[in-house]
Amino acid sequence: MPNAPPSDPVPGAAAFAESNDRRDASGAPDTRPVIRCVEGQMPAQVDEAEQALLEAGARIFQRDSMLVRVVRRESMSVRHYTRRPPGGLSIVMVDKPYLLEAMTRAARWERYDKRSEKWRVCNAPDHIAVSYLSRMGEWRLPRLMAAISAPTLRPDGSILQTPGYDEATATWYDPCGVEYAPVPEAPTMAQASDALDELLWAFRTFPFREDCDRSVALALALTALVRRSLPAAPMGAISAPLRGSGKTLLADCIAILAAGVSASAMQYPESDEEAAKTALAVLAEGDSVVLIDNVERPLQGEWLCTVLTSETFRGRVLGLSKMLSVPTSTLFLATGNHLVVSGDLSTRTLLCFIDPHLEKPEEREFDGDLRVWFTQHRPRLVVAGLTVMRACILCDLRQRSALKPFGRFEAWSDLVRRPLVLLGQEDPCKSLHVLERDDPQRIELLQMMQAWGAVFGNESKTAREAVAEATDETYVSGKGKALRDAMEAVAADRAGQINLKRLGKWLSRNAGRICDGREFIKAGERDHVLMWKLTGG
């Protein structure tokens, strides 16, 4: 059969044989491995294609159920029109067209031409790319957790400052053309103190209300530099009395340190379902800092609590019928005027309040654009921040100050919070007391406890009995009216009437939550109906 392609003595041997008589488009010897398209050999050809990608250093990674690559995302801000804009990094999914191109670059593909009875160069076949994309769980490509554009610290405290792929942390580091001085391997506490002074100078123009607010801003800046190495980190809430105070500017300066670009902004989603889809998309892109901007209602949500305290977030890919798990190694910031953080989120958030004490703060004059200044001085500020944390990692354990635990954020507390306190700054966690005081859910609970206790003492009541007591017409004022007002605040329907089912759910949701030494507990049943009791106080 003269038109049949000649077979290799050893299957696959010719596929990776180098031939000096082959030339590329420029005329230079083509030393790429050769993959020949032979019917019935698809699995072997897919294996060979993967090996070619590995040998070529194709910079394609596996991330959960996707193949991804890292791209530079240029800043389009007009602030940088006079020079090359700094580049941020983004993680994007590898689709079939890109994979076909990468495979064609990595190997010399040949198909047998029956007419000339010779092997002819061709592109990688579609079915090879499709088959390889479906090999989830069998890929040999390196895994990718994060992409960074500035040096950082690994989870063990060592310094990651060599560009390229870091196998220990599955991180791709591309400085995007920015040159950084080496981070000291063994800085002294004196060097750390000088480095902290540099950061304090950088943030000096922001009108922080108290020293604790300045400390929170510093903590958020340090967190942005090492967020990829932390299993969890608190959110930063930046609040002010009115617009134009500099909330978004502060968030952008923090983001510029970590990513070289202003913070990626998103709206506060209306529903948890919409929020979960948005969060998955944001985390999949791998942004270092994400800003929830101009929040006008109490900030809360189970999705955000999960993102802040879990190492991965799982959800359904928008437009696709498949699930995806992505790392949560992103620092979340939120801004708003008199920003209120509600519920469980208040125990996962640091509050930074800035107040210029002006009627029209937007009319202030500055010497220059602070975003541009942070971009220009980013290399030394990044090194300063890492020096602060690295020095405190190496300091004598006996010098470490005693701090109350910050549950769920122990690693963050050791790496970010402790260095600030050791160097004389306020504990950023003091801001938690302000958030707790202003938490609307806690305020509602305290009002209910006070009113319930005044009417029932430590008696056990069903929700129906409690509502009947509160709505008794004989209670037109005093204790009964206070109880009715408290119930309406948490369980009123559209008509303004107390809804029994809503009240029961509210009591169940708040059962066991201690406020001022008191708590609601389940106290058995009466006629198969759950009873409630207020204890403590």
N, C-alpha and C positions, 0 to 999 in steps of 0.2 A: 504494500500500500504506500506508494510514493508520497501521497498527500498527508499521511499521518505524521504528527510531530514525533521526532526521535525521543525515545525514553532514556532517562538517565540510568546508568548502571546501578547507582545507589540512590533510592528515592530521596529527593530534597538536596542532594549533594551539590547539584549545579545551581541551586537557588541562591546560595550564598558564596559562590565562587567569584573571586575578583578577576577581572580581565583587563589587562593594560591596553588592549587594542580598542576598547570601548572609550568613547569620548563624550563629554557633555557639550552643552550648547556653545561654550567658549572655546572648545577644542582641547581642554585639559583632560587628562585621564579620568574616567568615571569609575571611582572605586566603591561606589555604593553596592550593597548586596543586591543580587539579582533574584527576582521572584518571577517564576514562569507560570502563567495561567494555564493550568492543565485540568481538564474535566475530571471530576471525581476526587480532586485533591484540595477541596476548599478548607477543611479544618487545618491542614498543614500550612496552607497559604496564609490563613489568618494568624497562625502561630508565628510564621515568618515575618508577617507585617508588624506584629507587636514587637518582635525582636529588633526589627529595623528601626522602629520608633524609639526604642530604648537606646540603641547604639547611636542614633542621630541626636539624642538629647532634645526631643521634640517639644519639651515643656508642656506636655499634656499630663494631667493628673487625674486621679480618681477621688471623688468626694461623694461618699454615700453611694447612691444609685446613679450618679452622673459622672461623665467625663467632663473636665473643666480645664480652662486655661486662664492665665493671668494677663490682663491687658492694662496698659497705661491709659488713664482717663485724664485728658488735659483739661485744665481749668480754663473756661471761656471768659473769665472776668475781665472787664476793660481795665481793671487796675494794673494788669500785667502786659499792657499792649506794647510796652517799650522793650520787652525782653521775652525770652522763651518762658512760657508759663510753667509753673511747677506741676508735676504730674502726680495724680493720685492713682491708686491701683484698684482694679475691680476684678472680680472672679466671674467669668461667664461660662455658660454651658457650651461644650463642643458639639456642634451639629454634624450631620453627615457630610455636607459640602466641605467644611473645614477639615474633617478627618480624612476625606479623600485626598485633599491637597497635601496634607501632612504625610500621608502614606506614600503619595507619588514623589514627594521630595526626599523621603527617607530611603527609598529603594528604587532600583531600576526594574520596572515591570515590563515583561515581554509576553507577547502573544504570538503563537505560530501562524504564519501566513501560508495558507495552502497553495496559493498561486505561485509565490516565489520560492516556496519550501524553505523559508528562513524565519528566524525569530525576529519580530519587529517590536520596537519600543511602544508601549501603550500607557495609558493612565491606570491607576489602581481601580479595579472594578467596583461598582456600586455594592454588589452583594457581599464583598469582603468587609466594607465599612459597616454595612447594616448588621452583619453577623458579629462583628467585633463590639459594636455598641450594645448588643444584647447579652454580652458575656459578663454581666454584672456578677461580682463575687469571684470571678476567675481572672480579673485583670492583674497584670504584674506591674503596671505603671505605679509610680510613687503616689502616696496619699497626700492630700493637701488639707491642712486645717485652717491656714490663714495666709494672707499676703500682706507684707508690711513694706513701707517705704522709708523707714528710719530704724536705727539700731534699737534693740530691746534687751530685756533680761529674760532668760529662760526660767521655767518653773523652779529649777534648782538654784537660781540666783546667778548663774554664769551669764556671760555677755554674748549676745548674738550680734556680731557686727561685720561678718564676712558676707558680701553679696552672693546670691545664689540660693540653692535649695539646702535647707538645714534638716537633715534626716532625723535628728533627735526630737525636733518639735513639729516636723511635717509642715514647715513654714518656708514660703518663698520670699526672699528679701531682695528688693530692687530699689536702690536709693534714687532712681529716676534722675540721675545726673547730679544730685546734690552730694557734696563732699563733706564728710563728718570727720572730725578729729577722733582719734582712738579714745574709747571710754577707759578710764584707768581701771586696771584689774584689781588693785588693792588701795583704793583711796582712803585717806585718813578722815577722821571726823572733822578736822579743821578744813580739809578740802570740801567736805560735804556742806559745812556751814557757809563757805564762800559760794558754793554752787547754789545753795538755797537763796542767798542774797541776790544772785542773778535773776532767779525766778521772781522773787519779790519785786525787784526793780521792773521786770517786764510787766507785771500786773498792777503797778502802782497807780495808774490813772483811773482804775475802776473805783467807784465810790462805795466800798463795802460798808455796810451798816455797823458791823462789829468785827472784832478780830476773828471770831469763829467763822464768819462768812468768807473772810480772806483765806482761812485755812481750808475751807471746803473747796474753794476755787483751785488752790494748789493741789489738793487731793485729787480733784477731777483731772487736772493736767497730768499728774503722775500716773493716774489710772489709765489715761488714754495711751501712754507710752508702753504700758506693760499689760494691757487688757488681754492680749492674745495668750498670755501665760497664766491667766487667772481662771479658775473654774467658775467663779461668780464674782460680780461686782455690783455695788449699789448704783442706782440711777442718780443723776444730778438734776435738781430742780432749781432753776434760776428765776428768782422773783423780784419784782420791783413795784413801787406804788403806782406808776403810770408809764405810758408808752414813751419810747425815746430815751430810756434810762441806760441802755447798753446791754440788755440781756442777750440778744442774738449776737452782738459783737463779742461778748465774753465766750459764748459757745463756739463761735467761729475761731477765735484765737486758740482755744483748747484743741479744736480739730486740726488746725494748721500745724500744731506741734507734732501730732501723731501722723497725719496723712499728707500734709503739704497743701491741702485745699480746705475751703470752708466746709462746715458741717453739712451733710446731706439732710435736707429738711423734709419732713412729712407732716401731714395734718393729723390731728387726733381723731382716729376713726370713730364713727357713730355707734358701731356695734362690735361686740367681741368677735363675731364671725368675720366681719370685714377686717378687723384688726389682726386676726390670726393670719389671714392671707397676705396682708401687707407686711407683717413681721417676717413671714417666711421668705418673701421676695427680697426684703431688705437684708436679712441675714445671709441669704444665698449669695448675694453680691459681695459680701465680705467687707462692707464699709467699717472703718475704724471707729467712727463716731457718727451717730444718727441723732438728729434734733427733732423733737416733737414741738413745733413752734406755735406760739400764740394760743395756748390752751386757755379757754374761757369758761370751762366748767370743771368741777372736781375731777382730778386725775385719778383714775382707778382702772381696774381690769385684771381678770385672772390671767389673760395672755401675757401681760407685762410682768406680773409677779413670777410667772413661769420662766420667762426669758431671762429675768435678772438672777434667778437662783438655780437654774438648771444648766448643765453643760451643753445640752443639745435641745433643739426645738423641732418638733415633728408636725407636719401638716401636709395638706393636699396641694400639689402644684397647680397654680392657676391655669386653667385651660387644658389640663391634662388629667387623666384618670389614674394618677399614681401618687404615692406618698413620698415625702422627702424629709430626711433628718439633716439638719445643718447645725454647726457649732454656734453658740450664742456669744462668741468672743467679740462683742461690739459694746462700746460705751454708749448708753442712752442718756440723752439730756432732754430736758423739757423747760420751756419758758412760758411765762404768763404774768399778767399784772395781778398782784395779790394771789399768786398761785396756791390752790388748795389741793393737797394730796390726801386721798381718802382710803379708809379701810386698811387691809394688809399691806398695801403699797407704801403706806407711811412708815413702815418698819424696814423698808428696803430702799429708802431714799435719803439723800443728803440735801439740805436746803442751803442755798446761797442767796442772800438778800442784798441787793444794791439799791442805794437811794441817793441821788444827787442833790436832794433838798432844793429843787428848783420847780417853779410853776411850769416852765416849758423847757425841759431838759434837752429836747431835740435842737434847741437853738445854741447849744454850747459850741465853742470854738476850740479846735485842737491844732496842735502843731503839724500833724500829718495823719495819714490813714494807718490805724493801728494794725489792720490786717496785713498791709504791705510791710510794716515794720516787723511783725512776727514772722512773715515769710522770709525776709532778708536775714533775720537773726536766728532762724530756726535751728541751724546746725549746732550752734553753741548752747542754745537753750535745751535741746534734746540731750546733749551730753551732760549738761548740768543736772537735769532731772534724773538721769540714770546714775550719775555719780552720787547723788543724795541717797538713792535706794541701795546702791551697791555698797557704799560705806557702812550703812546701818546693818546690812546683812552680815558684814564681817566683824562688827564691833563685839566686844566682850559681852557675853550673855548677862553678866552681872550689872552691866550698865543699862540694860533694857528697862524702860519704865513699865510699871504695872498698869495695864489697861483692862477695863471691863470687857468681857467677850462681846463680839458683835456677831451673833448667831447667823449662820449661813454664809458669812463673809470672812471666815477666819484667815484664809490665805491673803485676801486683800488687806486685812487689818495688819498682818505682819509685814507685808511688802510696801504698803503705801501709807497707812495711818501711823504706824509706829515711828518711822523716820521723822515725820513732821513733829510729833510730840517730843521725841528725843532731841530735836534741834530747837525746841522752845516755842513751837507754834501751838495754838489752841487745838484741842481734840476736835476734829471735824464731826465726830459723832454727837457732839453736844447739840447739833442742829436737830437731832431726832426728837428732842424734848419739845421744840417749837412745833414740829409737824404733829406730834401726838396731841399737843394742847389744842391745835386748830383742826384736828380731824373731825369732819362733820358726823361721821358714823359713831365715833366715840362720844361726841357731844349728845347725840340722840340717845345712846345707850345710858349715859349718866342721867339724863332727864327722865327716862323711863324708870330707871332704878329708884330715883328719888321719889317719883310719883307713886310707883307700885308699893314701895316700902311704907310710904305715908298712909296708904289706904289699907294694905293687907298685912303689913308687918312681916312676920315669917310664916304666915299661913300659906298652904298650898291651894292653888286655884287652877281650874281649866281656863283655856283662852276664852271660851264662851262665857264663863262666869265673870272673868275679868272685864270683858266688854260690856256685859249687862250691868255691872257695877258702875263702870265709867259713864255709861249712857243713861243711867237712871235720872229721870227728870228732877228728882229731889236734890241732885248735885248741880246746882246752878253756879256755884263758885267754890273756892277752897280746894280741898284735896281731890275731890272727884273731877273738877274741871281740869286740874293739872294733869290727872291721869288720862282724861279724854284727849287733851291737847297732845300729850306724848304719844298716844296710840294713833291719832290722826297723822302725826308727823311721819310715822313709819309704816302705816297700814291703811291709809285712806284710799278709796277707789276714786273713779273719775267724778262721781257725784259728791265726793267729800265725806262719804260715810265710812266708818271703820269696817274693813273687810276681815272677816274672821280667819279665812284661809291665809291671807297675807300676814296677819299677826302671828299665826302659828308658825309660818315659815321664818318670820323674823326672829321669834324666840328660839327656834331650832338653830338658826344660823349664829346666834349670839350666845348660845348655851356654853358655859364654861369659860367665857371671856371675863377676866377679872378686871374691874375698874374701881379704883379707890377701895380695894379690899372686899368688894361685893361681886356676886355673880349669880346668874340665873341657872338653876339646875332642874333636871327632870325629877319629879317627886312621885313616881308611880302613876297609877291609872285609877280612874273612877268610872265605872261602867264602860270600860274599854276606851276611855278618853284620857289622853295624856294630861298630867297635871304639872304645874310649874311653881317653883318656890324661889324666893330671893334670899340668899344666905350672906352672912358677913355683915360688916358695917357696925 
